[in-house]
């Protein structure tokens, strides 16, 4: 069992405010950092699905390289954080470099990949603390406190230190879909039921983990108090499998390495067939083979990753105008008081990128605002932080 599997889990997201829920990540682990370089350019060109897919695939690549062990990670829209054993550094580098090649060749996107030892971050005064948030009996995700992840990202991105932490390898095999197996992108955008999908990133400025968690707890309590006026963007009535190839293009590029042409036809044919059959199974709640349509839909709702803490509080919420105003007012008050910095982005729909190991239990569904919600919110946060 991994260290993460031994951490007691909690179900209520409000419990993320409790400092004693968090445990130091042991030495001999890495903070693996990935992000799509110049993701805003691709997003502004309407390619947010491509960006999300590469971000999700970076998590799959690391987990596959680690034999799909129970490891903490965080999806950030255009990239990810994953905590992984130092002993797997070579396998992780190989898998992620295959994804770098696939992103470049099939998507015209550049993926930055790096890894920073936890002990180096700790020596630098940046602690990496993790807690275990149970979405269901089958799936638990990591939530993080301290400045360790943020510092790791700085080291990977800074030209002065990037050469030390970039995951570069000389001999990289031809990209294989097995390296990032598990990624699925087969859902239609999720329409808002309240009026708007709001992507939020808030970063507390307190110097201690306790102070940071207190700020995040107040924001989460506000959202909880708003009830259905600020609810999760995933609902049973809005879940609809995509059957149009335009909606399935990003996944086809990821697995075939081809932007189009006859070479993709066999894969596209299988995708369309699975999508049509899957729609019937899920809509009617049927059980066919390993897929129980009714149980899967119930699990999907629970195992949707629409809020997280990874050095900043990230949430994608379906909000009414009243709820948006209340959230913005609290964020602006905190910003003026020097308590936090924040960024927001609004859209009409949310997008889903799935990581599926099996249909019975181990599947997670990453939510982002359509149009690159997290990336746009991060850009606004950076502007406010100047």
C-alpha positions in Angstrom: 0.0 0.0 0.0 1.2 3.5 -0.8 1.6 6.2 1.9 -1.5 7.9 0.5 -3.5 4.7 0.9 -2.7 4.6 4.6 -4.0 8.2 5.3 -7.5 8.2 6.9 -10.0 9.7 4.5 -12.8 12.2 5.0 -16.0 12.7 3.0 -17.1 16.3 3.7 -15.2 18.8 1.7 -15.5 21.2 4.6 -13.1 19.0 6.5 -10.3 20.3 4.3 -10.1 23.2 6.8 -8.9 20.8 9.6 -5.1 21.0 9.9 -4.8 17.6 11.5 -6.2 15.9 8.4 -3.0 16.7 6.5 0.2 14.7 6.5 3.7 15.4 5.2 4.5 13.7 2.0 7.4 11.4 2.8 10.9 11.9 1.4 11.8 9.8 -1.6 8.8 11.2 -3.4 8.6 13.7 -6.3 6.2 16.4 -7.1 5.6 15.8 -10.8 4.5 19.1 -12.6 3.0 19.3 -16.1 1.4 22.2 -18.0 0.7 23.1 -21.5 2.9 26.0 -22.5 1.0 29.0 -23.9 -2.3 27.2 -23.2 -4.2 30.5 -23.4 -3.3 30.8 -27.1 -4.8 27.4 -27.8 -7.8 28.2 -25.6 -8.4 31.5 -27.3 -8.5 29.6 -30.6 -11.3 27.4 -29.2 -9.1 24.4 -28.5 -9.8 24.1 -24.8 -10.8 20.4 -25.2 -7.4 19.6 -26.6 -5.8 21.4 -23.7 -8.0 19.5 -21.2 -7.2 16.2 -22.8 -3.4 16.7 -22.6 -3.8 17.8 -19.0 -5.8 14.7 -18.1 -3.4 12.4 -20.1 -0.5 13.7 -18.0 -2.1 12.3 -14.9 -2.8 9.0 -16.7 0.8 8.8 -17.9 2.3 9.1 -14.4 -0.2 6.7 -12.8 0.4 4.1 -15.6 4.2 4.5 -15.1 3.6 3.7 -11.4 1.4 0.6 -12.1 -1.7 2.6 -11.3 -0.9 2.8 -7.6 -3.0 4.9 -5.3 -1.3 8.2 -5.6 -2.5 11.8 -4.9 -2.9 14.1 -7.9 -4.7 17.3 -9.0 -6.1 18.2 -12.4 -5.6 21.8 -13.2 -7.2 22.1 -16.7 -4.0 22.7 -18.7 -1.8 20.5 -16.6 -1.5 18.6 -13.3 0.4 17.8 -10.1 1.1 14.2 -9.2 3.0 12.9 -6.1 5.0 9.8 -7.2 7.8 7.7 -5.7 11.3 8.8 -6.6 12.1 5.2 -7.6 9.7 5.5 -10.6 11.4 8.7 -12.0 12.7 6.9 -15.1 9.5 5.3 -16.0 7.6 8.5 -15.4 10.0 10.4 -17.6 9.6 7.9 -20.4 5.8 8.0 -20.3 5.6 11.8 -20.1 8.1 12.3 -22.9 5.9 10.1 -25.1 3.0 12.4 -24.2 5.2 15.4 -25.1 5.7 13.9 -28.5 2.1 13.1 -29.0 1.0 16.6 -27.9 3.4 18.2 -30.3 2.7 15.9 -33.3 -1.1 15.5 -33.0 -2.1 18.7 -31.3 0.6 21.3 -32.0 0.8 21.8 -28.3 4.0 22.0 -26.1 3.8 20.2 -22.8 6.2 21.1 -20.0 7.2 18.2 -17.7 9.3 18.3 -14.6 9.7 16.7 -11.2 11.0 18.2 -7.9 12.1 16.0 -4.9 9.9 16.6 -1.9 13.0 16.7 0.4 14.4 19.6 -1.8 11.2 21.5 -1.4 11.2 20.9 2.4 14.8 22.1 2.6 13.7 25.2 0.7 11.0 25.8 3.4 8.1 24.7 1.2 6.2 21.9 2.8 4.0 19.4 0.9 1.0 18.3 3.0 -1.7 16.0 1.7 -5.1 14.8 3.0 -7.4 12.2 1.5 -10.8 13.3 0.3 -13.1 10.4 -0.4 -15.5 11.0 -3.3 -17.0 7.6 -2.8 -16.1 4.2 -1.4 -14.0 3.5 -4.5 -12.3 6.8 -5.2 -10.3 9.2 -3.0 -8.4 12.3 -4.3 -5.6 14.2 -2.7 -6.1 17.7 -1.3 -2.9 19.7 -0.5 -1.8 22.4 1.9 1.5 24.3 2.2 3.4 26.0 -0.5 5.2 22.9 -1.9 3.3 22.4 -5.1 3.4 26.1 -6.0 7.1 26.2 -5.4 7.7 23.0 -7.4 5.9 24.7 -10.4 8.0 27.8 -10.0 11.2 25.7 -10.1 10.1 23.7 -13.2 9.1 26.9 -15.1 12.0 29.2 -14.1 14.7 29.1 -16.8 17.3 29.4 -14.1 16.3 26.1 -12.5 14.3 24.3 -15.2 17.3 22.4 -16.5 17.7 20.7 -13.1 14.1 19.5 -12.8 12.9 19.0 -16.4 12.2 15.3 -17.1 14.4 14.9 -20.2 15.5 11.6 -21.6 17.7 10.8 -24.5 16.0 7.6 -26.0 12.3 7.9 -26.0 10.3 5.2 -27.6 7.7 5.9 -30.2 4.5 7.2 -28.4 2.3 4.3 -27.4 -1.4 4.8 -26.4 -0.6 2.4 -23.5 1.5 5.2 -21.9 -1.6 7.3 -21.3 -4.4 4.7 -21.4 -7.5 5.4 -19.4 -8.3 8.9 -20.7 -11.8 9.2 -22.1 -13.5 12.3 -23.5 -16.9 11.2 -24.7 -19.4 13.5 -23.0 -21.3 16.5 -24.4 -20.7 19.8 -22.6 -22.7 20.1 -19.4 -25.2 23.0 -19.7 -25.8 25.2 -16.7 -29.0 24.7 -14.9 -28.7 27.9 -12.8 -27.5 30.3 -15.5 -23.7 30.2 -15.5 -20.8 27.8 -14.9 -18.3 29.7 -12.8 -14.6 28.6 -12.6 -12.9 30.0 -9.5 -9.3 29.9 -8.3 -8.5 31.6 -4.9 -5.0 31.5 -3.4 -4.7 32.4 0.3 -1.8 34.7 1.2 -1.3 33.6 4.8 2.2 32.4 5.6 1.1 29.3 7.5 -0.9 26.2 6.4 -3.3 26.9 9.3 -4.0 30.5 8.1 -4.4 29.3 4.5 -6.9 26.6 5.5 -8.9 29.0 7.5 -9.3 31.3 4.5 -10.3 28.4 2.3 -12.7 27.1 4.9 -14.6 30.4 5.0 -15.0 30.3 1.2 -16.2 26.7 1.2 -18.7 27.4 4.0 -20.1 30.3 1.9 -20.6 28.0 -1.1 -22.2 25.4 1.1 -24.6 27.9 2.6 -25.7 29.0 -0.9 -27.1 25.5 -1.5 -28.6 24.8 -4.9 -27.8 28.4 -6.0 -24.1 27.2 -6.3 -24.2 23.5 -6.9 -22.0 21.0 -8.6 -22.1 21.3 -12.4 -22.8 17.6 -13.0 -26.4 16.3 -12.8 -28.2 13.2 -14.0 -30.3 15.2 -16.4 -27.4 16.9 -18.1 -25.2 13.8 -18.7 -25.2 12.9 -22.4 -22.7 10.9 -24.3 -21.3 12.5 -27.5 -21.8 10.7 -30.7 -20.6 13.3 -33.2 -17.0 12.9 -34.3 -16.2 16.5 -33.8 -16.8 16.0 -30.1 -14.7 12.9 -30.0 -11.8 14.3 -32.0 -9.4 15.1 -29.1 -9.5 11.5 -27.8 -9.0 10.2 -31.4 -5.9 12.4 -31.8 -4.5 11.2 -28.4 -4.8 7.5 -29.2 -4.0 7.4 -32.9 -1.5 10.2 -33.1 -3.3 11.4 -36.3 -5.1 14.6 -36.9 -7.4 13.1 -39.5 -7.3 10.8 -42.6 -8.1 7.2 -43.3 -5.6 6.0 -40.6 -8.1 7.1 -37.9 -11.1 5.4 -39.4 -10.9 2.1 -37.5 -10.6 3.9 -34.2 -13.3 6.4 -35.0 -15.6 3.6 -36.0 -15.1 1.8 -32.7 -15.6 5.1 -30.8 -18.9 5.8 -32.6 -20.2 2.3 -32.0 -19.3 2.4 -28.3 -20.9 5.9 -27.9 -24.2 4.8 -29.5 -24.4 1.6 -27.5 -23.3 3.3 -24.4 -26.0 6.0 -24.8 -28.7 3.3 -24.8 -27.1 1.5 -21.8 -26.8 4.7 -19.7 -30.1 6.3 -20.7 -32.1 3.1 -19.9 -30.1 2.0 -16.9 -29.2 -1.4 -18.5 -26.5 -3.8 -17.5 -24.4 -5.2 -20.3 -21.2 -7.0 -19.5 -19.2 -5.1 -17.0 -21.1 -1.9 -17.5 -24.1 -1.3 -15.2 -25.7 1.8 -16.7 -27.6 2.9 -13.6 -24.8 2.3 -11.2 -22.3 4.0 -13.4 -24.4 7.2 -13.7 -24.8 7.3 -9.9 -21.0 6.8 -9.4 -20.3 9.4 -12.1 -22.1 12.1 -10.0 -20.2 11.2 -6.9 -16.8 10.8 -8.6 -16.8 14.1 -10.4 -13.8 16.3 -9.5 -15.3 19.8 -9.5 -13.5 21.3 -6.5 -10.0 20.8 -5.1 -7.2 22.3 -3.0 -3.7 22.2 -4.4 -2.0 25.3 -3.1 -5.1 27.2 -4.3 -8.8 26.5 -3.9 -10.3 25.6 -7.3 -14.0 25.2 -7.9 -16.3 24.8 -11.0 -19.8 25.7 -9.9 -23.2 26.0 -11.5 -24.4 29.4 -10.1 -27.3 31.7 -10.1 -26.7 35.5 -10.6 -27.3 35.9 -6.8 -24.8 33.2 -5.9 -22.1 34.6 -8.3 -22.6 38.1 -6.8 -22.2 36.6 -3.2 -19.1 34.7 -4.2 -17.5 37.6 -6.0 -18.3 40.0 -3.1 -16.5 37.6 -0.6 -13.5 37.2 -2.9 -13.2 40.9 -3.5 -13.4 41.6 0.2 -10.7 39.1 0.8 -8.6 40.6 -2.0 -8.9 44.1 -0.7 -7.9 42.9 2.8 -4.8 41.1 1.5 -6.2 37.8 2.6 -6.2 36.2 -0.9 -5.9 36.7 -4.6 -8.4 35.2 -7.1 -9.5 34.8 -10.6 -12.8 33.9 -12.2 -14.2 32.8 -15.6 -17.8 32.3 -16.6 -19.2 30.1 -19.3 -22.5 28.5 -20.3 -21.3 24.9 -20.1 -18.7 22.7 -18.3 -16.5 20.1 -20.0 -15.7 16.6 -18.7 -12.4 14.7 -19.1 -12.5 11.2 -17.7 -10.0 8.8 -16.3 -11.4 5.3 -16.4 -9.6 2.2 -15.1 -12.7 0.2 -14.8 -16.5 0.9 -15.1 -17.4 -0.8 -11.8 -15.6 1.5 -9.5 -12.3 3.2 -10.4 -13.2 6.1 -12.6 -12.8 9.9 -12.1 -14.3 12.7 -14.0 -12.4 16.1 -14.2 -14.6 19.1 -14.6 -13.5 22.4 -16.1 -15.4 25.4 -17.5 -15.9 25.3 -21.2 -13.6 27.7 -23.0 -10.7 26.9 -20.6 -12.2 28.0 -17.3 -9.3 27.2 -15.0 -6.7 28.5 -17.4 -8.6 31.8 -17.8 -9.2 32.1 -14.1 -5.5 31.5 -13.5 -4.6 34.3 -15.9 -6.8 36.7 -14.1 -5.4 35.6 -10.7 -1.9 36.3 -12.1 -2.9 39.7 -13.3 -4.4 40.6 -9.9 -1.3 39.3 -8.1 1.1 41.7 -9.9 
